[in-house]
Amino acid sequence: MTNSSRPRRPDVTTVEIIGGAEALTVGLSGYDARWPEVYRRHRRRILDALAGADVEVEHIGSTSVPGLAAKPIVDIVVAVPDITAEEDYLDGLLAAGYELRVREPGHRLVRTPARDVHVHVYERGDAAVHEYLLLRDHLRTHADDRALYESVKRDLIGRRWNDMNDYADAKSDVILAIKTRARAARP
């Protein structure tokens, strides 16, 4: 891993979705107390795959919020020193059995073949990592926003989505409103 604050090479400039758009085929499940254990197993798998690498690994998304209904897909974020240095992290993740799904500026997504775990890779310090943690931590401690978010998700999941990313985009307004309240609630 590089310790330089400069990337080794320019990042990609386009969005590459390996395999193309995929229809959303999973629904919401009630909170499953096994999700944290799934996260811990994959955290260990990721750290083993990237042994010696200076990475940070966090459980994010709805499965990281006790009591919140979610698609049964555990989301994990990994912060790496240099997103452009794919040889430092992507090879190890692929060797550990994850499959590359998305390569886009500042972000890579790998997932399990069963599609039940998504690993989002960002460069350390990327605002997206902070935003994921802000939302997660707020929803863990604010039942009213947790209930609002779940109700919006339940409404949206009942619609037909030709691409899972469209479903995610449709939640943007409520997520933005919740994050605004989260920032305002900080001391």
N, C-alpha and C positions, 0 to 999 in steps of 0.2 A: 504494500500500500504506500502511496505517496503521502508525505506530510506537507507537501507544498500547498499553499492556498490557491494556486493556479491549476486549472484543469490540464490534464496531459494533452488533450486535443479538443477541438471544438465539439460541442454536443450535436446530436442529431437535430435537424430542423423541421422534420415532418413527423406525422403520427403514423406509425406502422402497427396495425392490428393484425397479428398473426392469426390466420384462419377466418378473417372477416367478421362482420357483425353476427351476433348470436342473439336469438330471441330469448327473452327472460322466461325461463321455464320453472323457476322455483317460486314458492309462495312464502309468506311469513310464517314463522313458527313461534310459539310462545318461548320465552326465555328458557334456555337449556343450561342447567348447572354444570354440564360437562364441557361447555365451550372454553372456560378458563384452562381446563386440563388439555384440551386440544391445542390451545395456544402454547402452553408450556412445553408440550412435546415438540411442536414445530419450532419454537424458540431454540430449544436444545439442538434440533436438527440443523437449523440455520447457523447457529454458533459453531457446531461441529464442522459444517461444510465450509465455513469461513474462518477456520481456526487460525489464530494469529492476526486476523484482520481487526482493525479498530472500528467496530460497528456498534450501533445502538439498535435495540429491538424492542418494540412496544406493541401491545395488543390494542387495536383501534376498531372503530366501527361499532355497529349496534351490538354485536356479540360480546363486546367488552363492557357493556353496561348492564349490570344485574337488573333483572325485571323488565327489560325492554324486548319486545318481540322483534325478530330479525329474520332475514333470509338466513338459512343455515349455512352460511359461508363465513368462516373466521378470517377477518382481515388483520394483517400484520404489517407494520411499517418498519423498514430497515434503513437507517441513516448510515451512509458510507462517506468516506473522505472525498471521493471524486467520482461523480456519476459517469464521467466519460471513460473512466478506467474499468470498462466492463470485465476485462480479464482478471481483475482483482476480486470480483464478486459473482459475476454471472456464470462463469464456468463452474464454480463450486456449487452454486444453487442448482444448475442443470444436472450436475453429477449427483446431487442429492435427490434427484427425482422430480424436481419442479420443471415446469414447461414455460417457456417464454410466451407471453400473450400480447404484451404491449411494449413498444419502444417509442417514446416521445420525448420532446425536450424536457430535461430535468427529471424524468420519471421512467422507471421500468416496472413492469408487472410480470411476475411469474406466478404460477398456480399449480396445484396438484392436478394430476390427471383426472381425479374424481371431481375437480372443480369446487371442492369444499373448503379450500384454503387459498386465499389470495395474498401474495407477498408484494407489497409496494416498496420499491427502492427509490430513495431520494438522496441527494447530497446533504450531508450534515449542514444544518443551518437553513435549509430550505423552509420557507414560510409554510408550505403545505404540511410539514410535520407538526409544526406548532399549532396549526389550525385543527388538525385531527385531534391532537391532545386537548386543546381548548374545548372542543365540542364534547369529547369523551368525558372529561373531568366534570364539566358542567352538568351533563345529563346524569352522571352518577349521583349528583347531590341535589338536583332540582326536579322533584317529582312532577311539577306542573309542566315544565318544558319536555320532560320525558314522555308524558301522556300526550302532549300536543304532537310531538314528533311521531309517536306511534300511530296516532289517528291519521295523520297525513300519509304515512307509509301504507296504512291499511286501505285508505281510499285509492291511492295510486296503484297498489299491487293488484287491485281488482280490474285494472284496465289491461288491454293487450299491448305489449311492448315488443317491437321488432328487434330492438337492441337493448341489452341491459344498461348500456350507457345512457340511453334516453330516459329510462326510469330514474337513474341516479341524477341526471340533470333536472328532472321534474321536481326533485326535493330541494333544489338550490335555495328557493325563497325562504322556506321555513328554516333551513340550516343557517342561512345568513342572519335571519331574525334572532335565532337562538344564540348564535355567536356574538351578536351585538349585545344582547343581554348579559352574556357571560363576561364580556369585556367590562361592561358597566358595573357588574357585581364585584369585580376585583378591587381589593383595597388599594 
